[in-house]
Amino acid sequence: MAMVGLFWITEESVHLGSPPDAEEHYVRITSEGVQARDGDGTRAWPWSGLRSAVVEAAPVEGEAGGGGRFLAAVLEAVVTLGSSYGGGTPPQMLLVLESDDGTEEVRVWAAAKGYTSQEIACPSAS
């Protein structure tokens, strides 16, 4: 497994933010599109119907070294299983999806207490 920017990557899947928590909440990126499971149930947005997907309000921290931050995030995820983040809830991000059916917002649990500005920046395709 690896944490790359805002993504948590395993052999089986890619998640935005943290891997599934104890209640199986997640946002998964697949070849078909984006899937989310939360208190509202499971929802899916196929790539063909998405106009944009933007992460807003990602938690930000200083420019700390990546290797130590990854290890800390892994340990935190294993110990808390995403359901209790050091006695509280983990920081959240907001995924705003614009599709043919309108705009929807999905709350995403962050995999880290804060991301660096470089992790949050998405490179533009040229």
C-alpha positions, 0 to 999 in steps of 0.5 A: 500500500502507498499514500500518494498525495490525496490517494491511498493505493493498494493492490486491489483499489485506489481510494481518495482519502483514507481506505474504507473505515470500520463502517465501510465508508469510502470513495473509490476510483475505478476504471468505470468511474467514482464510487462512494459509500457513506451514510446515504448508501452506495453511489456511483458516477461513471466517467462518461457522465462526469464533467469535473471532480474537484477536491475542496477543503483538503486539510493542509500542514507544513512541508514535512518529509513524505516518508515519515508522514506515510508511515505515520498515516499507515500506523494511524489507519491501522490503529484507528481503522478510520472510525476513531481518529485519535479519539475524534473523527478524522479530518475531512475533505469535500469531493465536488462532482459535476455530472450530467445530472447536476452537482453532488458533494461527497464528504471524504475522510482524509488519510492524513491530518494534513497534506502538503501543498505539493500533495494537494496540487494536481498537475495539469495535463498538457 
